[in-house]
């Protein structure tokens, strides 16, 4: 028998591949002890070369806390605490591909190389916990140059003017139609400007690869630029980027194909869309579930691996249903239509996934499953340890972070790592 301290089994092994010491989480927190009996929510999911250890994803959430597009220590702490508790994937907030593509002056950016290193600090820490890291690249379009919500709400004002770092006279969109009376009037993009924006998405994607991300998501939802092109409410163009369905999806396709061309073949690429604008009541053309389904059938050929389905955000007059399952139901509709045609595109569902049973049911295997991944946003702001609570409520014994394991549930359902 070897003496104490000499056995490699007694080493507090460092996490691999990161430039600082922290103990390895092997396996990561949130991994089930008994995979064979675990529900789908706690089963792994593989996309190209990336495997998530469970199906729970931290959805991108703007924090309005960046310094000229650069992440700060705030983001490291904010996202780091989420990584400690074992989601399968964490998606960094909407990150602008050019300065005027930010929602607010304090939004994240990837338009210059100096923004790579702060992001790398975040991906390194996420990876040190055995969790995968994604980033959502975006352009706010006509909803740009706005104040952080806690400032705008207090001041009863939306637009960030030049005095606070805004650019209200340089907001752009597919057409010169403001989102609302209290938003800036956008300038209609020229065809040449559109082509340049496609390249800016590709350049941001290359920087995301350098920053160490495992997954890239393109933001095509919530009334931001790509969504604005998709919708006949905000896109009144008469050129090749407007009018027909094929023309309105052209910008999304060109962005996707440009990004796919510059990232590794092994890297998963996601697209987030609003499944509907909730404007059917108005009796005018809008983006609908039917068009989302039509788009979903096309995007695998563009190189998309996951369709992340949200809804709304492109009209101030949208009318949501009373049911809290309205976004989950859209995902179910789209997924069912795809599976009926033998299309196995992975579907992510987001919205009001706040408790264990809802998360379980969204992804549970079966022909009627709403999605393959459960994306959770605000609930993680309330409970950074939400993954562990969900596991406990579903009676799934999971690995806890090593440093926190002594605080784990006393009832471990008879199973331990």
C-alpha positions as CSV (number, residue, x, y, z in Angstrom):
1,X,0.0,0.0,0.0
2,X,1.4,3.4,-0.9
3,X,1.8,6.1,1.6
4,X,-0.7,9.0,2.0
5,X,-0.3,11.6,-0.7
6,X,1.6,9.4,-3.2
7,X,-1.3,7.7,-5.0
8,X,-2.6,9.4,-8.1
9,X,-6.1,8.6,-6.9
10,X,-5.5,11.1,-4.1
11,X,-4.5,14.0,-6.4
12,X,-6.9,17.0,-6.6
13,X,-6.6,16.9,-10.3
14,X,-6.7,20.2,-12.1
15,X,-9.3,21.0,-14.7
16,X,-7.7,20.4,-18.1
17,X,-7.1,23.1,-20.8
18,X,-7.5,26.2,-18.7
19,X,-4.9,28.8,-17.6
20,X,-5.6,28.6,-13.9
21,X,-5.9,26.0,-11.2
22,X,-9.3,24.7,-10.2
23,X,-10.2,21.1,-9.4
24,X,-11.6,19.1,-12.3
25,X,-15.3,18.3,-12.3
26,X,-15.3,14.8,-13.6
27,X,-18.0,14.3,-14.4
28,X,-19.6,17.8,-14.5
29,X,-22.2,18.8,-12.0
30,X,-25.7,17.9,-13.3
31,X,-24.6,14.5,-14.7
32,X,-26.9,11.7,-13.5
33,X,-25.4,8.9,-11.4
34,X,-27.4,6.3,-13.3
35,X,-27.8,7.4,-16.9
36,X,-29.8,4.3,-17.9
37,X,-32.7,5.3,-15.6
38,X,-32.4,9.1,-16.0
39,X,-35.2,10.9,-17.9
40,X,-34.5,12.5,-21.2
41,X,-33.8,15.9,-19.5
42,X,-30.7,14.4,-17.9
43,X,-29.5,12.4,-20.9
44,X,-26.6,13.6,-23.0
45,X,-27.2,15.2,-26.5
46,X,-24.6,15.3,-29.2
47,X,-24.4,17.9,-32.0
48,X,-21.5,17.3,-34.4
49,X,-18.5,17.0,-32.2
50,X,-20.0,18.6,-29.1
51,X,-21.8,16.5,-26.4
52,X,-23.9,18.2,-23.7
53,X,-24.1,16.2,-20.5
54,X,-27.8,17.1,-20.0
55,X,-30.5,18.9,-22.0
56,X,-30.8,22.0,-19.8
57,X,-29.4,25.2,-21.5
58,X,-28.9,28.7,-20.0
59,X,-30.6,30.9,-22.6
60,X,-28.9,34.1,-23.6
61,X,-29.8,37.1,-21.4
62,X,-28.6,40.6,-21.9
63,X,-27.0,42.2,-18.8
64,X,-26.4,45.7,-20.1
65,X,-23.0,45.7,-18.3
66,X,-20.3,45.6,-21.1
67,X,-17.7,48.3,-21.5
68,X,-17.6,49.4,-25.2
69,X,-18.6,45.8,-26.1
70,X,-16.1,44.2,-23.8
71,X,-17.2,41.8,-21.2
72,X,-16.1,42.6,-17.6
73,X,-15.6,40.8,-14.3
74,X,-19.3,41.1,-13.8
75,X,-19.9,38.7,-16.7
76,X,-17.3,36.3,-15.4
77,X,-19.0,36.1,-12.0
78,X,-22.6,36.1,-13.4
79,X,-21.9,33.3,-15.9
80,X,-19.4,31.5,-13.7
81,X,-21.9,30.9,-10.9
82,X,-24.3,29.4,-13.5
83,X,-21.5,27.1,-14.7
84,X,-20.8,25.8,-11.2
85,X,-24.3,24.3,-11.0
86,X,-24.2,22.0,-14.1
87,X,-26.3,23.1,-17.1
88,X,-25.3,21.3,-20.3
89,X,-24.7,24.6,-22.1
90,X,-24.5,28.3,-21.3
91,X,-25.2,30.8,-24.1
92,X,-23.6,34.2,-23.7
93,X,-25.9,37.1,-24.3
94,X,-26.7,38.7,-27.7
95,X,-23.3,40.0,-28.9
96,X,-23.3,42.6,-31.6
97,X,-21.4,42.2,-34.8
98,X,-20.9,46.0,-35.2
99,X,-21.2,48.9,-32.7
100,X,-24.6,50.1,-34.1
101,X,-25.9,46.6,-33.8
102,X,-26.0,46.7,-30.0
103,X,-29.4,47.0,-28.2
104,X,-27.9,49.4,-25.7
105,X,-24.5,51.1,-25.3
106,X,-23.6,48.6,-22.7
107,X,-24.2,45.4,-24.8
108,X,-21.6,42.8,-25.6
109,X,-19.8,43.0,-28.9
110,X,-17.5,41.0,-31.2
111,X,-16.7,43.6,-33.8
112,X,-13.0,43.9,-32.9
113,X,-10.2,41.7,-31.7
114,X,-9.8,43.3,-28.3
115,X,-13.2,41.8,-27.4
116,X,-11.9,38.2,-27.7
117,X,-9.8,38.1,-24.5
118,X,-12.6,39.0,-22.1
119,X,-14.8,36.4,-23.7
120,X,-12.0,33.9,-23.4
121,X,-11.9,34.4,-19.6
122,X,-15.6,33.4,-19.5
123,X,-15.2,30.3,-21.8
124,X,-12.2,29.1,-19.8
125,X,-14.1,29.2,-16.6
126,X,-17.2,27.6,-18.1
127,X,-15.0,24.8,-19.5
128,X,-13.2,24.4,-16.2
129,X,-16.6,23.2,-14.8
130,X,-17.1,20.7,-17.6
131,X,-19.9,22.8,-19.2
132,X,-20.1,23.8,-22.8
133,X,-20.1,27.5,-23.9
134,X,-22.0,29.1,-26.7
135,X,-22.5,32.7,-27.8
136,X,-25.3,34.4,-29.6
137,X,-24.2,36.8,-32.4
138,X,-26.6,39.5,-33.2
139,X,-27.6,42.8,-34.7
140,X,-30.4,44.8,-33.0
141,X,-31.5,46.5,-36.2
142,X,-34.3,49.1,-35.6
143,X,-34.4,48.2,-31.9
144,X,-30.8,49.5,-31.3
145,X,-29.6,52.5,-29.3
146,X,-32.0,51.9,-26.4
147,X,-31.5,52.4,-22.6
148,X,-30.9,49.6,-20.2
149,X,-34.4,48.6,-19.0
150,X,-34.0,49.7,-15.4
151,X,-33.0,53.1,-16.6
152,X,-35.5,53.6,-19.4
153,X,-38.3,52.3,-17.3
154,X,-37.5,54.8,-14.5
155,X,-37.1,57.7,-16.9
156,X,-40.1,56.7,-19.1
157,X,-37.8,56.9,-22.1
158,X,-36.5,54.3,-24.5
159,X,-33.9,55.8,-26.8
160,X,-30.3,56.2,-25.7
161,X,-29.1,59.5,-27.2
162,X,-25.6,60.7,-27.9
163,X,-25.2,62.0,-24.4
164,X,-25.2,58.5,-23.0
165,X,-23.3,56.8,-25.8
166,X,-26.2,56.1,-28.1
167,X,-26.5,56.4,-31.9
168,X,-30.2,57.3,-32.6
169,X,-29.3,58.8,-36.0
170,X,-27.5,55.7,-37.1
171,X,-30.1,53.0,-36.4
172,X,-30.7,50.7,-39.4
173,X,-33.3,48.2,-40.6
174,X,-34.6,46.6,-43.8
175,X,-37.1,49.5,-44.1
176,X,-37.5,52.9,-42.6
177,X,-40.2,51.8,-40.2
178,X,-39.6,52.3,-36.4
179,X,-40.4,49.6,-34.0
180,X,-42.6,52.1,-32.0
181,X,-43.1,55.8,-31.7
182,X,-40.6,55.9,-28.8
183,X,-37.9,54.2,-30.8
184,X,-35.4,55.7,-33.3
185,X,-36.4,56.0,-37.0
186,X,-34.2,53.5,-38.8
187,X,-32.4,54.1,-42.1
188,X,-33.2,51.6,-44.8
189,X,-30.1,49.5,-45.5
190,X,-28.7,49.5,-49.0
191,X,-27.9,46.3,-50.8
192,X,-24.2,47.0,-50.4
193,X,-24.7,47.6,-46.6
194,X,-26.5,44.3,-46.3
195,X,-23.6,42.5,-48.0
196,X,-21.2,44.1,-45.6
197,X,-23.3,43.1,-42.6
198,X,-23.2,39.5,-43.8
199,X,-19.5,39.6,-43.7
200,X,-19.5,41.2,-40.2
201,X,-21.5,38.2,-38.9
202,X,-18.8,36.0,-40.4
203,X,-16.0,38.0,-38.9
204,X,-17.7,37.9,-35.4
205,X,-18.1,34.1,-35.8
206,X,-14.3,33.7,-36.4
207,X,-13.6,35.7,-33.3
208,X,-16.1,33.6,-31.4
209,X,-14.0,30.5,-32.4
210,X,-10.8,32.3,-31.2
211,X,-12.6,33.0,-27.9
212,X,-13.0,29.3,-27.3
213,X,-16.8,28.8,-27.8
214,X,-18.1,25.4,-28.6
215,X,-21.3,26.5,-30.2
216,X,-22.5,29.7,-32.1
217,X,-26.1,30.8,-32.2
218,X,-27.3,33.4,-34.8
219,X,-30.0,35.6,-33.4
220,X,-33.0,35.8,-35.7
221,X,-35.7,36.5,-33.2
222,X,-37.4,39.1,-31.0
223,X,-37.7,41.8,-33.6
224,X,-33.9,42.3,-34.2
225,X,-32.4,42.7,-37.6
226,X,-32.7,39.2,-39.0
227,X,-36.2,38.9,-37.7
228,X,-37.0,42.3,-39.2
229,X,-36.0,41.0,-42.6
230,X,-38.1,37.8,-42.2
231,X,-41.3,39.7,-41.3
232,X,-43.6,41.5,-43.8
233,X,-44.5,43.9,-41.0
234,X,-41.0,45.4,-40.9
235,X,-39.7,44.5,-44.3
236,X,-41.4,46.5,-47.1
237,X,-38.5,46.2,-49.6
238,X,-39.1,45.6,-53.3
239,X,-35.6,44.3,-54.1
240,X,-34.2,40.7,-53.7
241,X,-34.4,41.1,-49.9
242,X,-38.2,41.8,-49.6
243,X,-41.6,40.6,-50.8
244,X,-41.7,36.9,-51.2
245,X,-40.9,34.3,-48.5
246,X,-37.8,33.4,-50.4
247,X,-36.6,37.0,-50.6
248,X,-37.4,37.7,-46.9
249,X,-35.3,34.8,-45.7
250,X,-32.4,35.7,-48.0
251,X,-30.5,37.7,-45.4
252,X,-30.9,34.9,-42.8
253,X,-29.6,32.4,-45.4
254,X,-26.7,34.5,-46.4
255,X,-25.7,35.2,-42.8
256,X,-26.0,31.5,-41.9
257,X,-24.0,30.3,-44.9
258,X,-21.3,32.9,-44.4
259,X,-20.9,31.9,-40.7
260,X,-20.9,28.2,-41.5
261,X,-18.2,28.7,-44.1
262,X,-15.7,30.2,-41.6
263,X,-16.2,28.0,-38.5
264,X,-15.0,24.5,-38.0
265,X,-17.0,21.7,-39.6
266,X,-17.2,20.1,-36.2
267,X,-18.8,23.2,-34.6
268,X,-22.6,23.2,-34.1
269,X,-24.5,26.2,-35.4
270,X,-27.8,27.3,-34.0
271,X,-30.5,29.7,-35.2
272,X,-33.0,31.4,-32.9
273,X,-36.3,32.5,-34.4
274,X,-39.6,33.9,-33.2
275,X,-42.0,31.2,-34.1
276,X,-44.7,33.7,-34.6
277,X,-45.1,37.5,-34.2
278,X,-48.6,37.1,-32.5
279,X,-50.1,39.4,-35.0
280,X,-52.5,37.1,-36.7
281,X,-55.4,39.0,-35.1
282,X,-54.5,42.1,-37.2
283,X,-55.5,40.6,-40.5
284,X,-52.3,41.6,-42.3
285,X,-49.3,39.5,-43.4
286,X,-46.9,38.7,-40.6
287,X,-44.4,36.0,-39.7
288,X,-46.3,32.9,-38.6
289,X,-45.8,29.3,-37.3
290,X,-46.5,28.1,-40.8
291,X,-43.6,30.2,-42.1
292,X,-41.4,29.1,-39.3
293,X,-42.1,25.4,-40.2
294,X,-41.3,26.2,-43.8
295,X,-38.0,27.8,-42.8
296,X,-37.2,24.8,-40.4
297,X,-37.4,22.4,-43.4
298,X,-34.8,24.5,-45.3
299,X,-32.2,25.4,-42.7
300,X,-30.5,22.0,-42.3
301,X,-29.2,22.5,-45.9
302,X,-27.8,25.9,-44.8
303,X,-25.7,24.2,-42.1
304,X,-28.0,24.8,-39.0
305,X,-27.9,22.0,-36.4
306,X,-30.4,23.4,-33.9
307,X,-33.5,25.6,-34.3
308,X,-34.1,27.5,-31.0
309,X,-37.8,28.6,-31.0
310,X,-39.0,31.7,-29.1
311,X,-41.7,34.1,-30.2
312,X,-42.8,37.7,-30.6
313,X,-40.8,40.9,-30.2
314,X,-41.3,42.5,-33.6
315,X,-44.5,44.4,-33.0
316,X,-45.6,46.6,-30.1
317,X,-49.1,45.4,-30.8
318,X,-48.5,41.7,-30.4
319,X,-51.1,39.7,-28.5
320,X,-49.9,36.7,-26.5
321,X,-52.2,33.8,-25.6
322,X,-53.2,33.4,-22.0
323,X,-51.5,29.9,-21.8
324,X,-47.9,29.8,-20.4
325,X,-47.2,27.0,-22.8
326,X,-47.6,29.1,-25.9
327,X,-43.9,29.0,-27.0
328,X,-43.5,25.3,-26.0
329,X,-46.6,24.6,-28.2
330,X,-44.9,26.2,-31.2
331,X,-41.9,24.0,-30.8
332,X,-44.1,21.0,-30.6
333,X,-45.9,21.9,-33.8
334,X,-42.7,22.6,-35.7
335,X,-40.9,19.5,-34.4
336,X,-43.9,17.2,-35.2
337,X,-44.1,18.6,-38.8
338,X,-40.3,18.0,-39.3
339,X,-40.4,14.4,-37.9
340,X,-43.4,13.6,-40.1
341,X,-41.1,14.3,-43.1
342,X,-38.1,12.5,-41.6
343,X,-36.2,15.7,-40.8
344,X,-34.3,15.2,-37.5
345,X,-33.4,18.9,-36.9
346,X,-32.8,19.4,-33.2
347,X,-35.3,21.7,-31.6
348,X,-34.8,24.0,-28.6
349,X,-37.8,25.3,-26.6
350,X,-37.8,28.4,-24.4
351,X,-40.3,30.3,-22.3
352,X,-41.9,29.8,-18.9
353,X,-39.8,26.6,-18.2
354,X,-39.7,27.4,-14.5
355,X,-40.2,24.1,-12.7
356,X,-39.0,20.5,-12.8
357,X,-42.1,18.9,-14.3
358,X,-42.4,21.4,-17.2
359,X,-38.7,20.9,-18.0
360,X,-39.1,17.2,-17.9
361,X,-42.2,17.1,-20.1
362,X,-40.8,19.5,-22.8
363,X,-38.1,17.0,-23.8
364,X,-39.3,13.6,-22.7
365,X,-38.8,11.1,-25.5
366,X,-41.8,10.4,-27.6
367,X,-43.4,11.5,-30.9
368,X,-45.2,14.4,-29.2
369,X,-42.2,15.9,-27.4
370,X,-42.1,19.6,-27.8
371,X,-38.3,19.8,-28.1
372,X,-34.9,18.2,-27.7
373,X,-33.5,20.9,-25.5
374,X,-35.0,23.0,-22.7
375,X,-33.7,26.6,-22.7
376,X,-34.2,28.5,-19.4
377,X,-33.6,32.2,-18.9
378,X,-35.0,34.2,-15.9
379,X,-35.4,31.2,-13.7
380,X,-31.6,31.0,-13.6
381,X,-31.5,34.6,-12.4
382,X,-33.8,33.6,-9.5
383,X,-32.0,30.3,-8.9
384,X,-28.5,29.8,-10.2
385,X,-28.6,26.2,-8.8
386,X,-31.9,25.4,-10.7
387,X,-30.4,22.3,-12.4
388,X,-29.7,20.7,-9.0
389,X,-33.2,21.5,-7.7
390,X,-34.8,20.1,-10.8
391,X,-32.8,16.9,-10.4
392,X,-33.8,16.6,-6.8
393,X,-37.5,17.1,-7.5
394,X,-37.4,14.6,-10.3
395,X,-35.6,12.1,-8.0
396,X,-32.6,12.0,-10.2
397,X,-29.3,11.6,-8.3
398,X,-26.8,13.9,-10.0
399,X,-23.2,14.9,-9.5
400,X,-22.8,18.1,-7.4
401,X,-19.8,20.5,-7.9
402,X,-17.0,19.0,-5.8
403,X,-16.6,22.0,-3.6
404,X,-20.3,22.2,-2.8
405,X,-21.0,18.5,-2.5
406,X,-21.1,18.5,1.3
407,X,-24.2,20.8,1.0
408,X,-25.9,18.3,-1.3
409,X,-29.3,16.8,-0.5
410,X,-29.3,14.4,2.4
411,X,-31.6,12.1,0.5
412,X,-29.5,11.0,-2.5
413,X,-32.0,8.3,-3.6
414,X,-29.4,5.7,-2.6
415,X,-26.9,6.6,-5.3
416,X,-23.6,8.5,-5.0
417,X,-20.6,9.2,-7.2
